[in-house]
Amino acid sequence: MLPREVRTLLGVRPGDTLAFHIDASGVRIERAARDDDTFATFDEWAGKADDEVYQDL
């Protein structure tokens, strides 16, 4: 879990998908684009109502 200050700075909310980029200078965390979501192909569960239900899991 990311601290609230970090989530606010990144503009992410609980349930958002994050991408981690690691290189010699450190780790960069950013909100993943919807296309980067491994499960995005399962669009029958990708509605707003589903996101709201799943965010607390």
N, CA, C and O atoms as CSV, one atom per row, in Angstrom:
chain,resi,resn,atom,element,x,y,z
A,1,MET,N,N,0.842,-1.165,0.000
A,1,MET,CA,C,0.000,0.000,0.000
A,1,MET,C,C,0.895,1.239,0.000
A,1,MET,O,O,1.882,1.313,0.733
A,2,LEU,N,N,0.533,2.192,-0.827
A,2,LEU,CA,C,1.271,3.453,-0.871
A,2,LEU,C,C,0.701,4.430,0.143
A,2,LEU,O,O,-0.513,4.486,0.341
A,3,PRO,N,N,1.569,5.196,0.785
A,3,PRO,CA,C,1.082,6.225,1.704
A,3,PRO,C,C,0.202,7.242,0.967
A,3,PRO,O,O,0.375,7.465,-0.231
A,4,ARG,N,N,-0.717,7.840,1.675
A,4,ARG,CA,C,-1.659,8.800,1.092
A,4,ARG,C,C,-0.942,9.933,0.373
A,4,ARG,O,O,-1.364,10.337,-0.711
A,5,GLU,N,N,0.150,10.460,0.965
A,5,GLU,CA,C,0.872,11.571,0.329
A,5,GLU,C,C,1.407,11.171,-1.041
A,5,GLU,O,O,1.378,11.966,-1.980
A,6,VAL,N,N,1.894,9.939,-1.151
A,6,VAL,CA,C,2.430,9.457,-2.426
A,6,VAL,C,C,1.297,9.287,-3.434
A,6,VAL,O,O,1.437,9.677,-4.593
A,7,ARG,N,N,0.174,8.708,-3.003
A,7,ARG,CA,C,-0.978,8.545,-3.903
A,7,ARG,C,C,-1.457,9.902,-4.414
A,7,ARG,O,O,-1.768,10.053,-5.596
A,8,THR,N,N,-1.514,10.889,-3.515
A,8,THR,CA,C,-1.955,12.228,-3.909
A,8,THR,C,C,-0.989,12.830,-4.925
A,8,THR,O,O,-1.419,13.387,-5.935
A,9,LEU,N,N,0.300,12.722,-4.664
A,9,LEU,CA,C,1.316,13.257,-5.568
A,9,LEU,C,C,1.233,12.612,-6.946
A,9,LEU,O,O,1.378,13.291,-7.962
A,10,LEU,N,N,0.997,11.294,-6.983
A,10,LEU,CA,C,0.917,10.571,-8.250
A,10,LEU,C,C,-0.453,10.688,-8.914
A,10,LEU,O,O,-0.611,10.356,-10.088
A,11,GLY,N,N,-1.435,11.160,-8.161
A,11,GLY,CA,C,-2.786,11.257,-8.710
A,11,GLY,C,C,-3.467,9.913,-8.850
A,11,GLY,O,O,-4.270,9.708,-9.761
A,12,VAL,N,N,-3.148,8.984,-7.940
A,12,VAL,CA,C,-3.768,7.659,-7.997
A,12,VAL,C,C,-4.698,7.451,-6.816
A,12,VAL,O,O,-4.559,8.084,-5.770
A,13,ARG,N,N,-5.641,6.556,-7.008
A,13,ARG,CA,C,-6.592,6.203,-5.957
A,13,ARG,C,C,-6.485,4.710,-5.692
A,13,ARG,O,O,-5.962,3.969,-6.525
A,14,PRO,N,N,-6.970,4.265,-4.549
A,14,PRO,CA,C,-6.983,2.823,-4.297
A,14,PRO,C,C,-7.686,2.105,-5.449
A,14,PRO,O,O,-8.767,2.505,-5.881
A,15,GLY,N,N,-7.064,1.061,-5.926
A,15,GLY,CA,C,-7.625,0.303,-7.042
A,15,GLY,C,C,-6.996,0.628,-8.385
A,15,GLY,O,O,-7.142,-0.143,-9.332
A,16,ASP,N,N,-6.286,1.775,-8.490
A,16,ASP,CA,C,-5.603,2.103,-9.737
A,16,ASP,C,C,-4.439,1.142,-9.936
A,16,ASP,O,O,-3.873,0.625,-8.974
A,17,THR,N,N,-4.095,0.912,-11.187
A,17,THR,CA,C,-2.964,0.053,-11.519
A,17,THR,C,C,-1.720,0.917,-11.658
A,17,THR,O,O,-1.756,1.974,-12.289
A,18,LEU,N,N,-0.617,0.463,-11.064
A,18,LEU,CA,C,0.643,1.201,-11.106
A,18,LEU,C,C,1.664,0.456,-11.945
A,18,LEU,O,O,1.626,-0.770,-12.046
A,19,ALA,N,N,2.576,1.207,-12.546
A,19,ALA,CA,C,3.696,0.634,-13.283
A,19,ALA,C,C,4.978,1.013,-12.551
A,19,ALA,O,O,5.152,2.162,-12.144
A,20,PHE,N,N,5.869,0.046,-12.387
A,20,PHE,CA,C,7.148,0.268,-11.731
A,20,PHE,C,C,8.248,0.139,-12.776
A,20,PHE,O,O,8.321,-0.863,-13.487
A,21,HIS,N,N,9.106,1.156,-12.867
A,21,HIS,CA,C,10.220,1.162,-13.807
A,21,HIS,C,C,11.503,1.232,-12.979
A,21,HIS,O,O,11.721,2.186,-12.233
A,22,ILE,N,N,12.342,0.216,-13.120
A,22,ILE,CA,C,13.568,0.120,-12.324
A,22,ILE,C,C,14.765,0.247,-13.256
A,22,ILE,O,O,14.852,-0.445,-14.271
A,23,ASP,N,N,15.691,1.142,-12.901
A,23,ASP,CA,C,16.937,1.270,-13.641
A,23,ASP,C,C,18.053,1.633,-12.665
A,23,ASP,O,O,17.845,1.622,-11.452
A,24,ALA,N,N,19.219,1.949,-13.183
A,24,ALA,CA,C,20.380,2.220,-12.336
A,24,ALA,C,C,20.182,3.425,-11.419
A,24,ALA,O,O,20.807,3.500,-10.361
A,25,SER,N,N,19.328,4.363,-11.806
A,25,SER,CA,C,19.141,5.560,-10.985
A,25,SER,C,C,18.084,5.385,-9.897
A,25,SER,O,O,17.977,6.225,-9.003
A,26,GLY,N,N,17.304,4.307,-9.961
A,26,GLY,CA,C,16.301,4.072,-8.922
A,26,GLY,C,C,15.025,3.469,-9.468
A,26,GLY,O,O,15.018,2.818,-10.513
A,27,VAL,N,N,13.952,3.698,-8.743
A,27,VAL,CA,C,12.643,3.156,-9.105
A,27,VAL,C,C,11.694,4.312,-9.397
A,27,VAL,O,O,11.598,5.259,-8.615
A,28,ARG,N,N,11.000,4.230,-10.516
A,28,ARG,CA,C,9.999,5.230,-10.873
A,28,ARG,C,C,8.632,4.549,-10.842
A,28,ARG,O,O,8.453,3.479,-11.424
A,29,ILE,N,N,7.678,5.168,-10.165
A,29,ILE,CA,C,6.326,4.634,-10.059
A,29,ILE,C,C,5.388,5.604,-10.761
A,29,ILE,O,O,5.457,6.814,-10.542
A,30,GLU,N,N,4.516,5.071,-11.602
A,30,GLU,CA,C,3.525,5.916,-12.261
A,30,GLU,C,C,2.229,5.140,-12.441
A,30,GLU,O,O,2.213,3.910,-12.406
A,31,ARG,N,N,1.165,5.868,-12.629
A,31,ARG,CA,C,-0.119,5.223,-12.883
A,31,ARG,C,C,-0.049,4.585,-14.261
A,31,ARG,O,O,0.334,5.237,-15.233
A,32,ALA,N,N,-0.414,3.321,-14.349
A,32,ALA,CA,C,-0.368,2.607,-15.619
A,32,ALA,C,C,-1.549,3.020,-16.485
A,32,ALA,O,O,-2.663,3.212,-15.998
A,33,ALA,N,N,-1.284,3.150,-17.763
A,33,ALA,CA,C,-2.364,3.415,-18.705
A,33,ALA,C,C,-3.276,2.200,-18.745
A,33,ALA,O,O,-2.832,1.082,-18.486
A,34,ARG,N,N,-4.512,2.403,-19.059
A,34,ARG,CA,C,-5.475,1.295,-19.109
A,34,ARG,C,C,-4.971,0.192,-20.042
A,34,ARG,O,O,-5.229,-0.986,-19.794
A,35,ASP,N,N,-4.255,0.556,-21.110
A,35,ASP,CA,C,-3.712,-0.429,-22.043
A,35,ASP,C,C,-2.648,-1.304,-21.402
A,35,ASP,O,O,-2.411,-2.421,-21.862
A,36,ASP,N,N,-1.991,-0.807,-20.327
A,36,ASP,CA,C,-0.951,-1.570,-19.648
A,36,ASP,C,C,-1.530,-2.595,-18.687
A,36,ASP,O,O,-0.792,-3.417,-18.144
A,37,ASP,N,N,-2.824,-2.560,-18.472
A,37,ASP,CA,C,-3.472,-3.454,-17.519
A,37,ASP,C,C,-3.524,-4.863,-18.093
A,37,ASP,O,O,-4.142,-5.089,-19.134
A,38,THR,N,N,-2.884,-5.804,-17.424
A,38,THR,CA,C,-2.839,-7.190,-17.868
A,38,THR,C,C,-4.234,-7.761,-18.087
A,38,THR,O,O,-4.438,-8.569,-18.993
A,39,PHE,N,N,-5.182,-7.352,-17.276
A,39,PHE,CA,C,-6.521,-7.911,-17.346
A,39,PHE,C,C,-7.482,-7.061,-18.181
A,39,PHE,O,O,-8.687,-7.316,-18.175
A,40,ALA,N,N,-6.976,-6.070,-18.890
A,40,ALA,CA,C,-7.842,-5.177,-19.657
A,40,ALA,C,C,-8.619,-5.909,-20.747
A,40,ALA,O,O,-9.675,-5.442,-21.173
A,41,THR,N,N,-8.108,-7.050,-21.201
A,41,THR,CA,C,-8.816,-7.795,-22.240
A,41,THR,C,C,-10.116,-8.389,-21.729
A,41,THR,O,O,-10.986,-8.742,-22.525
A,42,PHE,N,N,-10.264,-8.506,-20.415
A,42,PHE,CA,C,-11.489,-9.027,-19.832
A,42,PHE,C,C,-12.457,-7.870,-19.605
A,42,PHE,O,O,-12.809,-7.555,-18.468
A,43,ASP,N,N,-12.881,-7.243,-20.696
A,43,ASP,CA,C,-13.656,-6.014,-20.571
A,43,ASP,C,C,-15.078,-6.202,-20.057
A,43,ASP,O,O,-15.753,-5.218,-19.751
A,44,GLU,N,N,-15.544,-7.433,-19.955
A,44,GLU,CA,C,-16.878,-7.623,-19.389
A,44,GLU,C,C,-16.914,-7.273,-17.905
A,44,GLU,O,O,-17.991,-7.084,-17.338
A,45,TRP,N,N,-15.732,-7.184,-17.266
A,45,TRP,CA,C,-15.651,-6.784,-15.855
A,45,TRP,C,C,-14.924,-5.454,-15.699
A,45,TRP,O,O,-14.370,-5.173,-14.637
A,46,ALA,N,N,-14.920,-4.651,-16.726
A,46,ALA,CA,C,-14.124,-3.426,-16.707
A,46,ALA,C,C,-14.972,-2.162,-16.630
A,46,ALA,O,O,-14.507,-1.085,-17.006
A,47,GLY,N,N,-16.196,-2.274,-16.154
A,47,GLY,CA,C,-17.045,-1.097,-16.052
A,47,GLY,C,C,-16.799,-0.326,-14.772
A,47,GLY,O,O,-16.112,-0.804,-13.869
A,48,LYS,N,N,-17.358,0.861,-14.698
A,48,LYS,CA,C,-17.191,1.712,-13.517
A,48,LYS,C,C,-17.726,1.028,-12.260
A,48,LYS,O,O,-17.096,1.090,-11.205
A,49,ALA,N,N,-18.882,0.378,-12.370
A,49,ALA,CA,C,-19.458,-0.311,-11.207
A,49,ALA,C,C,-18.531,-1.415,-10.720
A,49,ALA,O,O,-18.378,-1.609,-9.514
A,50,ASP,N,N,-17.907,-2.144,-11.652
A,50,ASP,CA,C,-16.970,-3.200,-11.274
A,50,ASP,C,C,-15.754,-2.619,-10.565
A,50,ASP,O,O,-15.309,-3.155,-9.551
A,51,ASP,N,N,-15.212,-1.520,-11.098
A,51,ASP,CA,C,-14.054,-0.879,-10.474
A,51,ASP,C,C,-14.361,-0.462,-9.041
A,51,ASP,O,O,-13.529,-0.627,-8.149
A,52,GLU,N,N,-15.554,0.077,-8.823
A,52,GLU,CA,C,-15.928,0.517,-7.478
A,52,GLU,C,C,-16.017,-0.660,-6.512
A,52,GLU,O,O,-15.604,-0.554,-5.357
A,53,VAL,N,N,-16.552,-1.773,-6.983
A,53,VAL,CA,C,-16.676,-2.958,-6.124
A,53,VAL,C,C,-15.308,-3.563,-5.839
A,53,VAL,O,O,-15.021,-3.934,-4.701
A,54,TYR,N,N,-14.459,-3.665,-6.864
A,54,TYR,CA,C,-13.171,-4.339,-6.713
A,54,TYR,C,C,-12.136,-3.518,-5.950
A,54,TYR,O,O,-11.171,-4.093,-5.448
A,55,GLN,N,N,-12.295,-2.203,-5.840
A,55,GLN,CA,C,-11.258,-1.384,-5.207
A,55,GLN,C,C,-11.044,-1.731,-3.739
A,55,GLN,O,O,-9.971,-1.462,-3.199
A,56,ASP,N,N,-12.033,-2.320,-3.086
A,56,ASP,CA,C,-11.894,-2.670,-1.673
A,56,ASP,C,C,-11.418,-4.097,-1.450
A,56,ASP,O,O,-11.266,-4.521,-0.304
A,57,LEU,N,N,-11.178,-4.846,-2.523
A,57,LEU,CA,C,-10.723,-6.235,-2.369
A,57,LEU,C,C,-9.258,-6.296,-2.038
A,57,LEU,O,O,-8.707,-7.384,-1.874
